[in-house]
Amino acid sequence: MHSTHRFNDAQWRKSSYSNGSSNGACIEVALHTPGTVPVRDSKNSHGPVLAFTPAEWNAFLSAVREGELPTA
């Protein structure tokens, strides 16, 4: 896992599904971090960061799009 400090200066983008109706259950993804897709909880910007490879992140997004993951 990568250090959270590594992404302090990253430009973060909030999920397009974050429209305020999900009780703040949103994620942010850092932009322009070659080879790594950093993800964090939008409510805790100083908290831990999960770092995925692009292949891992794409597999996750595909599973979400295909409805392969349980919903809360």
mmCIF file as Biopython writes it, N, C-alpha, C and O atoms, coordinates in Angstrom:
data_model
#
loop_
_atom_site.group_PDB
_atom_site.id
_atom_site.type_symbol
_atom_site.label_atom_id
_atom_site.label_alt_id
_atom_site.label_comp_id
_atom_site.label_asym_id
_atom_site.label_entity_id
_atom_site.label_seq_id
_atom_site.pdbx_PDB_ins_code
_atom_site.Cartn_x
_atom_site.Cartn_y
_atom_site.Cartn_z
_atom_site.occupancy
_atom_site.B_iso_or_equiv
_atom_site.auth_seq_id
_atom_site.auth_asym_id
_atom_site.pdbx_PDB_model_num
ATOM 1   N N  . MET A ? 1  ? 0.843   -1.175 0.000   1.0 0.0 1  A 1 
ATOM 2   C CA . MET A ? 1  ? 0.000   0.000  0.000   1.0 0.0 1  A 1 
ATOM 3   C C  . MET A ? 1  ? 0.890   1.241  0.000   1.0 0.0 1  A 1 
ATOM 4   O O  . MET A ? 1  ? 1.970   1.246  0.591   1.0 0.0 1  A 1 
ATOM 5   N N  . HIS A ? 2  ? 0.429   2.267  -0.659  1.0 0.0 2  A 1 
ATOM 6   C CA . HIS A ? 2  ? 1.189   3.505  -0.754  1.0 0.0 2  A 1 
ATOM 7   C C  . HIS A ? 2  ? 0.875   4.424  0.422   1.0 0.0 2  A 1 
ATOM 8   O O  . HIS A ? 2  ? -0.204  4.365  1.012   1.0 0.0 2  A 1 
ATOM 9   N N  . SER A ? 3  ? 1.823   5.250  0.736   1.0 0.0 3  A 1 
ATOM 10  C CA . SER A ? 3  ? 1.625   6.224  1.802   1.0 0.0 3  A 1 
ATOM 11  C C  . SER A ? 3  ? 0.590   7.260  1.388   1.0 0.0 3  A 1 
ATOM 12  O O  . SER A ? 3  ? 0.568   7.701  0.239   1.0 0.0 3  A 1 
ATOM 13  N N  . THR A ? 4  ? -0.259  7.644  2.320   1.0 0.0 4  A 1 
ATOM 14  C CA . THR A ? 4  ? -1.246  8.689  2.067   1.0 0.0 4  A 1 
ATOM 15  C C  . THR A ? 4  ? -0.555  9.995  1.687   1.0 0.0 4  A 1 
ATOM 16  O O  . THR A ? 4  ? -1.074  10.756 0.870   1.0 0.0 4  A 1 
ATOM 17  N N  . HIS A ? 5  ? 0.605   10.258 2.269   1.0 0.0 5  A 1 
ATOM 18  C CA . HIS A ? 5  ? 1.330   11.505 2.016   1.0 0.0 5  A 1 
ATOM 19  C C  . HIS A ? 5  ? 1.748   11.624 0.556   1.0 0.0 5  A 1 
ATOM 20  O O  . HIS A ? 5  ? 1.905   12.731 0.041   1.0 0.0 5  A 1 
ATOM 21  N N  . ARG A ? 6  ? 1.925   10.512 -0.097  1.0 0.0 6  A 1 
ATOM 22  C CA . ARG A ? 6  ? 2.328   10.523 -1.506  1.0 0.0 6  A 1 
ATOM 23  C C  . ARG A ? 6  ? 1.293   11.247 -2.362  1.0 0.0 6  A 1 
ATOM 24  O O  . ARG A ? 6  ? 1.632   11.772 -3.422  1.0 0.0 6  A 1 
ATOM 25  N N  . PHE A ? 7  ? 0.048   11.282 -1.922  1.0 0.0 7  A 1 
ATOM 26  C CA . PHE A ? 7  ? -1.029  11.849 -2.721  1.0 0.0 7  A 1 
ATOM 27  C C  . PHE A ? 7  ? -1.542  13.178 -2.178  1.0 0.0 7  A 1 
ATOM 28  O O  . PHE A ? 7  ? -2.614  13.633 -2.577  1.0 0.0 7  A 1 
ATOM 29  N N  . ASN A ? 8  ? -0.793  13.808 -1.272  1.0 0.0 8  A 1 
ATOM 30  C CA . ASN A ? 8  ? -1.236  15.079 -0.689  1.0 0.0 8  A 1 
ATOM 31  C C  . ASN A ? 8  ? -1.488  16.150 -1.733  1.0 0.0 8  A 1 
ATOM 32  O O  . ASN A ? 8  ? -2.424  16.938 -1.592  1.0 0.0 8  A 1 
ATOM 33  N N  . ASP A ? 9  ? -0.674  16.195 -2.775  1.0 0.0 9  A 1 
ATOM 34  C CA . ASP A ? 9  ? -0.799  17.231 -3.795  1.0 0.0 9  A 1 
ATOM 35  C C  . ASP A ? 9  ? -1.599  16.767 -5.007  1.0 0.0 9  A 1 
ATOM 36  O O  . ASP A ? 9  ? -1.660  17.466 -6.019  1.0 0.0 9  A 1 
ATOM 37  N N  . ALA A ? 10 ? -2.204  15.605 -4.908  1.0 0.0 10 A 1 
ATOM 38  C CA . ALA A ? 10 ? -2.959  15.065 -6.042  1.0 0.0 10 A 1 
ATOM 39  C C  . ALA A ? 10 ? -4.222  15.882 -6.277  1.0 0.0 10 A 1 
ATOM 40  O O  . ALA A ? 10 ? -4.771  16.498 -5.364  1.0 0.0 10 A 1 
ATOM 41  N N  . GLN A ? 11 ? -4.663  15.867 -7.522  1.0 0.0 11 A 1 
ATOM 42  C CA . GLN A ? 11 ? -5.934  16.491 -7.876  1.0 0.0 11 A 1 
ATOM 43  C C  . GLN A ? 11 ? -7.000  15.409 -7.775  1.0 0.0 11 A 1 
ATOM 44  O O  . GLN A ? 11 ? -6.948  14.417 -8.502  1.0 0.0 11 A 1 
ATOM 45  N N  . TRP A ? 12 ? -7.968  15.592 -6.879  1.0 0.0 12 A 1 
ATOM 46  C CA . TRP A ? 12 ? -8.983  14.581 -6.615  1.0 0.0 12 A 1 
ATOM 47  C C  . TRP A ? 12 ? -10.270 14.911 -7.340  1.0 0.0 12 A 1 
ATOM 48  O O  . TRP A ? 12 ? -10.643 16.078 -7.465  1.0 0.0 12 A 1 
ATOM 49  N N  . ARG A ? 13 ? -10.948 13.875 -7.819  1.0 0.0 13 A 1 
ATOM 50  C CA . ARG A ? 13 ? -12.229 14.023 -8.513  1.0 0.0 13 A 1 
ATOM 51  C C  . ARG A ? 13 ? -13.269 13.191 -7.781  1.0 0.0 13 A 1 
ATOM 52  O O  . ARG A ? 13 ? -13.071 11.998 -7.546  1.0 0.0 13 A 1 
ATOM 53  N N  . LYS A ? 14 ? -14.379 13.827 -7.420  1.0 0.0 14 A 1 
ATOM 54  C CA . LYS A ? 14 ? -15.458 13.117 -6.732  1.0 0.0 14 A 1 
ATOM 55  C C  . LYS A ? 14 ? -16.284 12.342 -7.754  1.0 0.0 14 A 1 
ATOM 56  O O  . LYS A ? 14 ? -16.438 12.770 -8.898  1.0 0.0 14 A 1 
ATOM 57  N N  . SER A ? 15 ? -16.801 11.224 -7.336  1.0 0.0 15 A 1 
ATOM 58  C CA . SER A ? 15 ? -17.642 10.394 -8.188  1.0 0.0 15 A 1 
ATOM 59  C C  . SER A ? 15 ? -18.787 11.201 -8.787  1.0 0.0 15 A 1 
ATOM 60  O O  . SER A ? 15 ? -19.377 12.042 -8.110  1.0 0.0 15 A 1 
ATOM 61  N N  . SER A ? 16 ? -19.098 10.950 -10.041 1.0 0.0 16 A 1 
ATOM 62  C CA . SER A ? 16 ? -20.216 11.635 -10.695 1.0 0.0 16 A 1 
ATOM 63  C C  . SER A ? 16 ? -21.549 11.207 -10.094 1.0 0.0 16 A 1 
ATOM 64  O O  . SER A ? 16 ? -22.560 11.878 -10.300 1.0 0.0 16 A 1 
ATOM 65  N N  . TYR A ? 17 ? -21.565 10.109 -9.362  1.0 0.0 17 A 1 
ATOM 66  C CA . TYR A ? 17 ? -22.787 9.646  -8.700  1.0 0.0 17 A 1 
ATOM 67  C C  . TYR A ? 17 ? -22.990 10.322 -7.347  1.0 0.0 17 A 1 
ATOM 68  O O  . TYR A ? 17 ? -23.975 10.055 -6.657  1.0 0.0 17 A 1 
ATOM 69  N N  . SER A ? 18 ? -22.072 11.184 -6.974  1.0 0.0 18 A 1 
ATOM 70  C CA . SER A ? 18 ? -22.158 11.883 -5.695  1.0 0.0 18 A 1 
ATOM 71  C C  . SER A ? 18 ? -23.024 13.121 -5.868  1.0 0.0 18 A 1 
ATOM 72  O O  . SER A ? 18 ? -22.540 14.190 -6.238  1.0 0.0 18 A 1 
ATOM 73  N N  . ASN A ? 19 ? -24.301 12.957 -5.595  1.0 0.0 19 A 1 
ATOM 74  C CA . ASN A ? 19 ? -25.213 14.083 -5.779  1.0 0.0 19 A 1 
ATOM 75  C C  . ASN A ? 19 ? -25.873 14.517 -4.478  1.0 0.0 19 A 1 
ATOM 76  O O  . ASN A ? 19 ? -26.859 15.254 -4.495  1.0 0.0 19 A 1 
ATOM 77  N N  . GLY A ? 20 ? -25.341 14.068 -3.368  1.0 0.0 20 A 1 
ATOM 78  C CA . GLY A ? 20 ? -25.881 14.465 -2.084  1.0 0.0 20 A 1 
ATOM 79  C C  . GLY A ? 20 ? -26.973 13.558 -1.547  1.0 0.0 20 A 1 
ATOM 80  O O  . GLY A ? 20 ? -27.322 13.646 -0.370  1.0 0.0 20 A 1 
ATOM 81  N N  . SER A ? 21 ? -27.513 12.698 -2.377  1.0 0.0 21 A 1 
ATOM 82  C CA . SER A ? 21 ? -28.605 11.845 -1.916  1.0 0.0 21 A 1 
ATOM 83  C C  . SER A ? 21 ? -28.122 10.513 -1.352  1.0 0.0 21 A 1 
ATOM 84  O O  . SER A ? 21 ? -28.930 9.721  -0.869  1.0 0.0 21 A 1 
ATOM 85  N N  . SER A ? 22 ? -26.849 10.263 -1.406  1.0 0.0 22 A 1 
ATOM 86  C CA . SER A ? 22 ? -26.324 8.975  -0.940  1.0 0.0 22 A 1 
ATOM 87  C C  . SER A ? 22 ? -25.773 9.059  0.473   1.0 0.0 22 A 1 
ATOM 88  O O  . SER A ? 22 ? -24.936 8.244  0.862   1.0 0.0 22 A 1 
ATOM 89  N N  . ASN A ? 23 ? -26.233 10.035 1.244   1.0 0.0 23 A 1 
ATOM 90  C CA . ASN A ? 23 ? -25.794 10.214 2.630   1.0 0.0 23 A 1 
ATOM 91  C C  . ASN A ? 23 ? -24.291 10.396 2.750   1.0 0.0 23 A 1 
ATOM 92  O O  . ASN A ? 23 ? -23.695 10.007 3.755   1.0 0.0 23 A 1 
ATOM 93  N N  . GLY A ? 24 ? -23.677 10.981 1.741   1.0 0.0 24 A 1 
ATOM 94  C CA . GLY A ? 24 ? -22.249 11.242 1.788   1.0 0.0 24 A 1 
ATOM 95  C C  . GLY A ? 24 ? -21.380 10.035 1.538   1.0 0.0 24 A 1 
ATOM 96  O O  . GLY A ? 24 ? -20.169 10.101 1.750   1.0 0.0 24 A 1 
ATOM 97  N N  . ALA A ? 25 ? -21.956 8.933  1.093   1.0 0.0 25 A 1 
ATOM 98  C CA . ALA A ? 25 ? -21.185 7.723  0.819   1.0 0.0 25 A 1 
ATOM 99  C C  . ALA A ? 25 ? -20.564 7.838  -0.573  1.0 0.0 25 A 1 
ATOM 100 O O  . ALA A ? 25 ? -21.052 7.244  -1.535  1.0 0.0 25 A 1 
ATOM 101 N N  . CYS A ? 26 ? -19.489 8.604  -0.665  1.0 0.0 26 A 1 
ATOM 102 C CA . CYS A ? 26 ? -18.868 8.882  -1.954  1.0 0.0 26 A 1 
ATOM 103 C C  . CYS A ? 26 ? -17.373 8.576  -1.907  1.0 0.0 26 A 1 
ATOM 104 O O  . CYS A ? 26 ? -16.756 8.503  -0.844  1.0 0.0 26 A 1 
ATOM 105 N N  . ILE A ? 27 ? -16.832 8.404  -3.085  1.0 0.0 27 A 1 
ATOM 106 C CA . ILE A ? 27 ? -15.392 8.234  -3.188  1.0 0.0 27 A 1 
ATOM 107 C C  . ILE A ? 27 ? -14.819 9.323  -4.074  1.0 0.0 27 A 1 
ATOM 108 O O  . ILE A ? 27 ? -15.530 9.961  -4.851  1.0 0.0 27 A 1 
ATOM 109 N N  . GLU A ? 28 ? -13.522 9.518  -3.937  1.0 0.0 28 A 1 
ATOM 110 C CA . GLU A ? 28 ? -12.777 10.411 -4.812  1.0 0.0 28 A 1 
ATOM 111 C C  . GLU A ? 28 ? -11.614 9.611  -5.398  1.0 0.0 28 A 1 
ATOM 112 O O  . GLU A ? 28 ? -11.037 8.747  -4.738  1.0 0.0 28 A 1 
ATOM 113 N N  . VAL A ? 29 ? -11.291 9.917  -6.637  1.0 0.0 29 A 1 
ATOM 114 C CA . VAL A ? 29 ? -10.191 9.266  -7.336  1.0 0.0 29 A 1 
ATOM 115 C C  . VAL A ? 29 ? -9.201  10.352 -7.733  1.0 0.0 29 A 1 
ATOM 116 O O  . VAL A ? 29 ? -9.595  11.392 -8.261  1.0 0.0 29 A 1 
ATOM 117 N N  . ALA A ? 30 ? -7.918  10.113 -7.479  1.0 0.0 30 A 1 
ATOM 118 C CA . ALA A ? 30 ? -6.899  11.091 -7.849  1.0 0.0 30 A 1 
ATOM 119 C C  . ALA A ? 30 ? -6.595  10.985 -9.334  1.0 0.0 30 A 1 
ATOM 120 O O  . ALA A ? 30 ? -6.533  9.892  -9.898  1.0 0.0 30 A 1 
ATOM 121 N N  . LEU A ? 31 ? -6.408  12.133 -9.949  1.0 0.0 31 A 1 
ATOM 122 C CA . LEU A ? 31 ? -6.097  12.205 -11.373 1.0 0.0 31 A 1 
ATOM 123 C C  . LEU A ? 31 ? -4.595  12.332 -11.591 1.0 0.0 31 A 1 
ATOM 124 O O  . LEU A ? 31 ? -3.867  12.802 -10.717 1.0 0.0 31 A 1 
ATOM 125 N N  . HIS A ? 32 ? -4.148  11.913 -12.752 1.0 0.0 32 A 1 
ATOM 126 C CA . HIS A ? 32 ? -2.761  12.099 -13.196 1.0 0.0 32 A 1 
ATOM 127 C C  . HIS A ? 32 ? -1.743  11.430 -12.269 1.0 0.0 32 A 1 
ATOM 128 O O  . HIS A ? 32 ? -0.752  12.046 -11.875 1.0 0.0 32 A 1 
ATOM 129 N N  . THR A ? 33 ? -1.994  10.186 -11.932 1.0 0.0 33 A 1 
ATOM 130 C CA . THR A ? 33 ? -1.054  9.407  -11.113 1.0 0.0 33 A 1 
ATOM 131 C C  . THR A ? 33 ? -0.711  8.139  -11.901 1.0 0.0 33 A 1 
ATOM 132 O O  . THR A ? 33 ? -1.265  7.076  -11.623 1.0 0.0 33 A 1 
ATOM 133 N N  . PRO A ? 34 ? 0.186   8.238  -12.869 1.0 0.0 34 A 1 
ATOM 134 C CA . PRO A ? 34 ? 0.497   7.116  -13.756 1.0 0.0 34 A 1 
ATOM 135 C C  . PRO A ? 34 ? 0.836   5.832  -13.007 1.0 0.0 34 A 1 
ATOM 136 O O  . PRO A ? 34 ? 1.642   5.832  -12.076 1.0 0.0 34 A 1 
ATOM 137 N N  . GLY A ? 35 ? 0.209   4.741  -13.430 1.0 0.0 35 A 1 
ATOM 138 C CA . GLY A ? 35 ? 0.492   3.434  -12.859 1.0 0.0 35 A 1 
ATOM 139 C C  . GLY A ? 35 ? -0.248  3.120  -11.581 1.0 0.0 35 A 1 
ATOM 140 O O  . GLY A ? 35 ? -0.174  1.997  -11.083 1.0 0.0 35 A 1 
ATOM 141 N N  . THR A ? 36 ? -0.967  4.102  -11.034 1.0 0.0 36 A 1 
ATOM 142 C CA . THR A ? 36 ? -1.681  3.922  -9.775  1.0 0.0 36 A 1 
ATOM 143 C C  . THR A ? 36 ? -3.009  4.660  -9.853  1.0 0.0 36 A 1 
ATOM 144 O O  . THR A ? 36 ? -3.091  5.755  -10.410 1.0 0.0 36 A 1 
ATOM 145 N N  . VAL A ? 37 ? -4.051  4.049  -9.289  1.0 0.0 37 A 1 
ATOM 146 C CA . VAL A ? 37 ? -5.351  4.709  -9.180  1.0 0.0 37 A 1 
ATOM 147 C C  . VAL A ? 37 ? -5.659  4.848  -7.688  1.0 0.0 37 A 1 
ATOM 148 O O  . VAL A ? 37 ? -6.168  3.915  -7.067  1.0 0.0 37 A 1 
ATOM 149 N N  . PRO A ? 38 ? -5.349  6.021  -7.112  1.0 0.0 38 A 1 
ATOM 150 C CA . PRO A ? 38 ? -5.616  6.256  -5.703  1.0 0.0 38 A 1 
ATOM 151 C C  . PRO A ? 38 ? -7.102  6.582  -5.479  1.0 0.0 38 A 1 
ATOM 152 O O  . PRO A ? 38 ? -7.703  7.343  -6.237  1.0 0.0 38 A 1 
ATOM 153 N N  . VAL A ? 39 ? -7.676  5.992  -4.426  1.0 0.0 39 A 1 
ATOM 154 C CA . VAL A ? 39 ? -9.089  6.178  -4.098  1.0 0.0 39 A 1 
ATOM 155 C C  . VAL A ? 39 ? -9.190  6.473  -2.604  1.0 0.0 39 A 1 
ATOM 156 O O  . VAL A ? 39 ? -8.496  5.867  -1.788  1.0 0.0 39 A 1 
ATOM 157 N N  . ARG A ? 40 ? -10.070 7.419  -2.262  1.0 0.0 40 A 1 
ATOM 158 C CA . ARG A ? 40 ? -10.272 7.743  -0.850  1.0 0.0 40 A 1 
ATOM 159 C C  . ARG A ? 40 ? -11.745 8.051  -0.598  1.0 0.0 40 A 1 
ATOM 160 O O  . ARG A ? 40 ? -12.517 8.271  -1.531  1.0 0.0 40 A 1 
ATOM 161 N N  . ASP A ? 41 ? -12.113 8.063  0.666   1.0 0.0 41 A 1 
ATOM 162 C CA . ASP A ? 41 ? -13.455 8.422  1.110   1.0 0.0 41 A 1 
ATOM 163 C C  . ASP A ? 41 ? -13.570 9.944  1.044   1.0 0.0 41 A 1 
ATOM 164 O O  . ASP A ? 41 ? -12.753 10.652 1.633   1.0 0.0 41 A 1 
ATOM 165 N N  . SER A ? 42 ? -14.563 10.442 0.344   1.0 0.0 42 A 1 
ATOM 166 C CA . SER A ? 42 ? -14.697 11.894 0.192   1.0 0.0 42 A 1 
ATOM 167 C C  . SER A ? 42 ? -14.971 12.608 1.512   1.0 0.0 42 A 1 
ATOM 168 O O  . SER A ? 42 ? -14.694 13.802 1.629   1.0 0.0 42 A 1 
ATOM 169 N N  . LYS A ? 43 ? -15.502 11.913 2.496   1.0 0.0 43 A 1 
ATOM 170 C CA . LYS A ? 43 ? -15.784 12.520 3.794   1.0 0.0 43 A 1 
ATOM 171 C C  . LYS A ? 43 ? -14.536 12.609 4.667   1.0 0.0 43 A 1 
ATOM 172 O O  . LYS A ? 43 ? -14.544 13.304 5.683   1.0 0.0 43 A 1 
ATOM 173 N N  . ASN A ? 44 ? -13.473 11.921 4.288   1.0 0.0 44 A 1 
ATOM 174 C CA . ASN A ? 44 ? -12.269 11.862 5.105   1.0 0.0 44 A 1 
ATOM 175 C C  . ASN A ? 44 ? -11.052 12.094 4.211   1.0 0.0 44 A 1 
ATOM 176 O O  . ASN A ? 44 ? -10.278 11.174 3.946   1.0 0.0 44 A 1 
ATOM 177 N N  . SER A ? 45 ? -10.896 13.327 3.755   1.0 0.0 45 A 1 
ATOM 178 C CA . SER A ? 45 ? -9.842  13.626 2.782   1.0 0.0 45 A 1 
ATOM 179 C C  . SER A ? 45 ? -8.429  13.463 3.342   1.0 0.0 45 A 1 
ATOM 180 O O  . SER A ? 45 ? -7.470  13.392 2.573   1.0 0.0 45 A 1 
ATOM 181 N N  . HIS A ? 46 ? -8.288  13.404 4.645   1.0 0.0 46 A 1 
ATOM 182 C CA . HIS A ? 46 ? -6.966  13.207 5.246   1.0 0.0 46 A 1 
ATOM 183 C C  . HIS A ? 46 ? -6.781  11.772 5.731   1.0 0.0 46 A 1 
ATOM 184 O O  . HIS A ? 46 ? -5.773  11.448 6.360   1.0 0.0 46 A 1 
ATOM 185 N N  . GLY A ? 47 ? -7.740  10.933 5.442   1.0 0.0 47 A 1 
ATOM 186 C CA . GLY A ? 47 ? -7.697  9.544  5.872   1.0 0.0 47 A 1 
ATOM 187 C C  . GLY A ? 47 ? -6.908  8.670  4.908   1.0 0.0 47 A 1 
ATOM 188 O O  . GLY A ? 47 ? -6.185  9.173  4.048   1.0 0.0 47 A 1 
ATOM 189 N N  . PRO A ? 48 ? -7.050  7.379  5.057   1.0 0.0 48 A 1 
ATOM 190 C CA . PRO A ? 48 ? -6.276  6.442  4.235   1.0 0.0 48 A 1 
ATOM 191 C C  . PRO A ? 48 ? -6.663  6.506  2.754   1.0 0.0 48 A 1 
ATOM 192 O O  . PRO A ? 48 ? -7.777  6.882  2.390   1.0 0.0 48 A 1 
ATOM 193 N N  . VAL A ? 49 ? -5.704  6.128  1.929   1.0 0.0 49 A 1 
ATOM 194 C CA . VAL A ? 49 ? -5.887  6.066  0.484   1.0 0.0 49 A 1 
ATOM 195 C C  . VAL A ? 49 ? -5.650  4.633  0.054   1.0 0.0 49 A 1 
ATOM 196 O O  . VAL A ? 49 ? -4.646  4.025  0.424   1.0 0.0 49 A 1 
ATOM 197 N N  . LEU A ? 50 ? -6.569  4.094  -0.725  1.0 0.0 50 A 1 
ATOM 198 C CA . LEU A ? 50 ? -6.361  2.785  -1.335  1.0 0.0 50 A 1 
ATOM 199 C C  . LEU A ? 50 ? -5.779  3.017  -2.721  1.0 0.0 50 A 1 
ATOM 200 O O  . LEU A ? 50 ? -6.277  3.858  -3.470  1.0 0.0 50 A 1 
ATOM 201 N N  . ALA A ? 51 ? -4.740  2.287  -3.067  1.0 0.0 51 A 1 
ATOM 202 C CA . ALA A ? 51 ? -4.095  2.461  -4.365  1.0 0.0 51 A 1 
ATOM 203 C C  . ALA A ? 51 ? -4.209  1.165  -5.158  1.0 0.0 51 A 1 
ATOM 204 O O  . ALA A ? 51 ? -3.783  0.103  -4.705  1.0 0.0 51 A 1 
ATOM 205 N N  . PHE A ? 52 ? -4.785  1.270  -6.335  1.0 0.0 52 A 1 
ATOM 206 C CA . PHE A ? 52 ? -4.999  0.128  -7.215  1.0 0.0 52 A 1 
ATOM 207 C C  . PHE A ? 52 ? -4.176  0.284  -8.480  1.0 0.0 52 A 1 
ATOM 208 O O  . PHE A ? 52 ? -3.811  1.396  -8.861  1.0 0.0 52 A 1 
ATOM 209 N N  . THR A ? 53 ? -3.886  -0.830 -9.127  1.0 0.0 53 A 1 
ATOM 210 C CA . THR A ? 53 ? -3.305  -0.749 -10.463 1.0 0.0 53 A 1 
ATOM 211 C C  . THR A ? 53 ? -4.434  -0.376 -11.418 1.0 0.0 53 A 1 
ATOM 212 O O  . THR A ? 53 ? -5.602  -0.593 -11.095 1.0 0.0 53 A 1 
ATOM 213 N N  . PRO A ? 54 ? -4.118  0.173  -12.574 1.0 0.0 54 A 1 
ATOM 214 C CA . PRO A ? 54 ? -5.172  0.472  -13.538 1.0 0.0 54 A 1 
ATOM 215 C C  . PRO A ? 54 ? -6.001  -0.765 -13.904 1.0 0.0 54 A 1 
ATOM 216 O O  . PRO A ? 54 ? -7.215  -0.656 -14.078 1.0 0.0 54 A 1 
ATOM 217 N N  . ALA A ? 55 ? -5.374  -1.926 -14.022 1.0 0.0 55 A 1 
ATOM 218 C CA . ALA A ? 55 ? -6.101  -3.156 -14.348 1.0 0.0 55 A 1 
ATOM 219 C C  . ALA A ? 55 ? -7.077  -3.531 -13.237 1.0 0.0 55 A 1 
ATOM 220 O O  . ALA A ? 55 ? -8.209  -3.928 -13.515 1.0 0.0 55 A 1 
ATOM 221 N N  . GLU A ? 56 ? -6.651  -3.409 -11.993 1.0 0.0 56 A 1 
ATOM 222 C CA . GLU A ? 56 ? -7.545  -3.697 -10.861 1.0 0.0 56 A 1 
ATOM 223 C C  . GLU A ? 56 ? -8.727  -2.736 -10.848 1.0 0.0 56 A 1 
ATOM 224 O O  . GLU A ? 56 ? -9.865  -3.155 -10.638 1.0 0.0 56 A 1 
ATOM 225 N N  . TRP A ? 57 ? -8.467  -1.458 -11.070 1.0 0.0 57 A 1 
ATOM 226 C CA . TRP A ? 57 ? -9.521  -0.455 -11.047 1.0 0.0 57 A 1 
ATOM 227 C C  . TRP A ? 57 ? -10.523 -0.705 -12.186 1.0 0.0 57 A 1 
ATOM 228 O O  . TRP A ? 57 ? -11.734 -0.613 -11.985 1.0 0.0 57 A 1 
ATOM 229 N N  . ASN A ? 58 ? -10.011 -1.018 -13.365 1.0 0.0 58 A 1 
ATOM 230 C CA . ASN A ? 58 ? -10.891 -1.303 -14.506 1.0 0.0 58 A 1 
ATOM 231 C C  . ASN A ? 58 ? -11.743 -2.541 -14.253 1.0 0.0 58 A 1 
ATOM 232 O O  . ASN A ? 58 ? -12.909 -2.577 -14.646 1.0 0.0 58 A 1 
ATOM 233 N N  . ALA A ? 59 ? -11.181 -3.551 -13.606 1.0 0.0 59 A 1 
ATOM 234 C CA . ALA A ? 59 ? -11.955 -4.752 -13.276 1.0 0.0 59 A 1 
ATOM 235 C C  . ALA A ? 59 ? -13.062 -4.404 -12.283 1.0 0.0 59 A 1 
ATOM 236 O O  . ALA A ? 59 ? -14.181 -4.903 -12.403 1.0 0.0 59 A 1 
ATOM 237 N N  . PHE A ? 60 ? -12.759 -3.560 -11.311 1.0 0.0 60 A 1 
ATOM 238 C CA . PHE A ? 60 ? -13.770 -3.123 -10.349 1.0 0.0 60 A 1 
ATOM 239 C C  . PHE A ? 60 ? -14.884 -2.354 -11.057 1.0 0.0 60 A 1 
ATOM 240 O O  . PHE A ? 60 ? -16.063 -2.625 -10.833 1.0 0.0 60 A 1 
ATOM 241 N N  . LEU A ? 61 ? -14.517 -1.402 -11.908 1.0 0.0 61 A 1 
ATOM 242 C CA . LEU A ? 61 ? -15.528 -0.619 -12.623 1.0 0.0 61 A 1 
ATOM 243 C C  . LEU A ? 61 ? -16.398 -1.508 -13.506 1.0 0.0 61 A 1 
ATOM 244 O O  . LEU A ? 61 ? -17.609 -1.305 -13.588 1.0 0.0 61 A 1 
ATOM 245 N N  . SER A ? 62 ? -15.795 -2.481 -14.160 1.0 0.0 62 A 1 
ATOM 246 C CA . SER A ? 62 ? -16.569 -3.414 -14.986 1.0 0.0 62 A 1 
ATOM 247 C C  . SER A ? 62 ? -17.566 -4.197 -14.143 1.0 0.0 62 A 1 
ATOM 248 O O  . SER A ? 62 ? -18.712 -4.389 -14.547 1.0 0.0 62 A 1 
ATOM 249 N N  . ALA A ? 63 ? -17.129 -4.649 -12.971 1.0 0.0 63 A 1 
ATOM 250 C CA . ALA A ? 63 ? -18.022 -5.399 -12.080 1.0 0.0 63 A 1 
ATOM 251 C C  . ALA A ? 63 ? -19.180 -4.527 -11.616 1.0 0.0 63 A 1 
ATOM 252 O O  . ALA A ? 63 ? -20.313 -4.999 -11.521 1.0 0.0 63 A 1 
ATOM 253 N N  . VAL A ? 64 ? -18.905 -3.258 -11.326 1.0 0.0 64 A 1 
ATOM 254 C CA . VAL A ? 64 ? -19.972 -2.331 -10.917 1.0 0.0 64 A 1 
ATOM 255 C C  . VAL A ? 64 ? -20.960 -2.154 -12.056 1.0 0.0 64 A 1 
ATOM 256 O O  . VAL A ? 64 ? -22.170 -2.251 -11.855 1.0 0.0 64 A 1 
ATOM 257 N N  . ARG A ? 65 ? -20.447 -1.894 -13.253 1.0 0.0 65 A 1 
ATOM 258 C CA . ARG A ? 65 ? -21.315 -1.659 -14.410 1.0 0.0 65 A 1 
ATOM 259 C C  . ARG A ? 65 ? -22.178 -2.866 -14.735 1.0 0.0 65 A 1 
ATOM 260 O O  . ARG A ? 65 ? -23.324 -2.719 -15.159 1.0 0.0 65 A 1 
ATOM 261 N N  . GLU A ? 66 ? -21.636 -4.048 -14.540 1.0 0.0 66 A 1 
ATOM 262 C CA . GLU A ? 66 ? -22.352 -5.277 -14.862 1.0 0.0 66 A 1 
ATOM 263 C C  . GLU A ? 66 ? -23.272 -5.750 -13.734 1.0 0.0 66 A 1 
ATOM 264 O O  . GLU A ? 66 ? -23.965 -6.757 -13.877 1.0 0.0 66 A 1 
ATOM 265 N N  . GLY A ? 67 ? -23.278 -5.023 -12.614 1.0 0.0 67 A 1 
ATOM 266 C CA . GLY A ? 67 ? -24.127 -5.395 -11.492 1.0 0.0 67 A 1 
ATOM 267 C C  . GLY A ? 67 ? -23.656 -6.645 -10.766 1.0 0.0 67 A 1 
ATOM 268 O O  . GLY A ? 67 ? -24.462 -7.361 -10.172 1.0 0.0 67 A 1 
ATOM 269 N N  . GLU A ? 68 ? -22.363 -6.909 -10.808 1.0 0.0 68 A 1 
ATOM 270 C CA . GLU A ? 68 ? -21.815 -8.111 -10.200 1.0 0.0 68 A 1 
ATOM 271 C C  . GLU A ? 68 ? -21.537 -7.968 -8.713  1.0 0.0 68 A 1 
ATOM 272 O O  . GLU A ? 68 ? -21.199 -8.949 -8.052  1.0 0.0 68 A 1 
ATOM 273 N N  . LEU A ? 69 ? -21.675 -6.755 -8.176  1.0 0.0 69 A 1 
ATOM 274 C CA . LEU A ? 69 ? -21.382 -6.522 -6.766  1.0 0.0 69 A 1 
ATOM 275 C C  . LEU A ? 69 ? -22.681 -6.281 -6.005  1.0 0.0 69 A 1 
ATOM 276 O O  . LEU A ? 69 ? -23.618 -5.689 -6.540  1.0 0.0 69 A 1 
ATOM 277 N N  . PRO A ? 70 ? -22.734 -6.736 -4.768  1.0 0.0 70 A 1 
ATOM 278 C CA . PRO A ? 70 ? -23.944 -6.499 -3.976  1.0 0.0 70 A 1 
ATOM 279 C C  . PRO A ? 70 ? -24.075 -5.003 -3.664  1.0 0.0 70 A 1 
ATOM 280 O O  . PRO A ? 70 ? -23.076 -4.289 -3.575  1.0 0.0 70 A 1 
ATOM 281 N N  . THR A ? 71 ? -25.286 -4.553 -3.505  1.0 0.0 71 A 1 
ATOM 282 C CA . THR A ? 71 ? -25.522 -3.169 -3.127  1.0 0.0 71 A 1 
ATOM 283 C C  . THR A ? 71 ? -25.825 -3.098 -1.635  1.0 0.0 71 A 1 
ATOM 284 O O  . THR A ? 71 ? -26.238 -4.081 -1.020  1.0 0.0 71 A 1 
ATOM 285 N N  . ALA A ? 72 ? -25.617 -1.949 -1.086  1.0 0.0 72 A 1 
ATOM 286 C CA . ALA A ? 72 ? -25.826 -1.765 0.359   1.0 0.0 72 A 1 
ATOM 287 C C  . ALA A ? 72 ? -27.288 -1.770 0.717   1.0 0.0 72 A 1 
ATOM 288 O O  . ALA A ? 72 ? -27.637 -1.628 1.889   1.0 0.0 72 A 1 
#
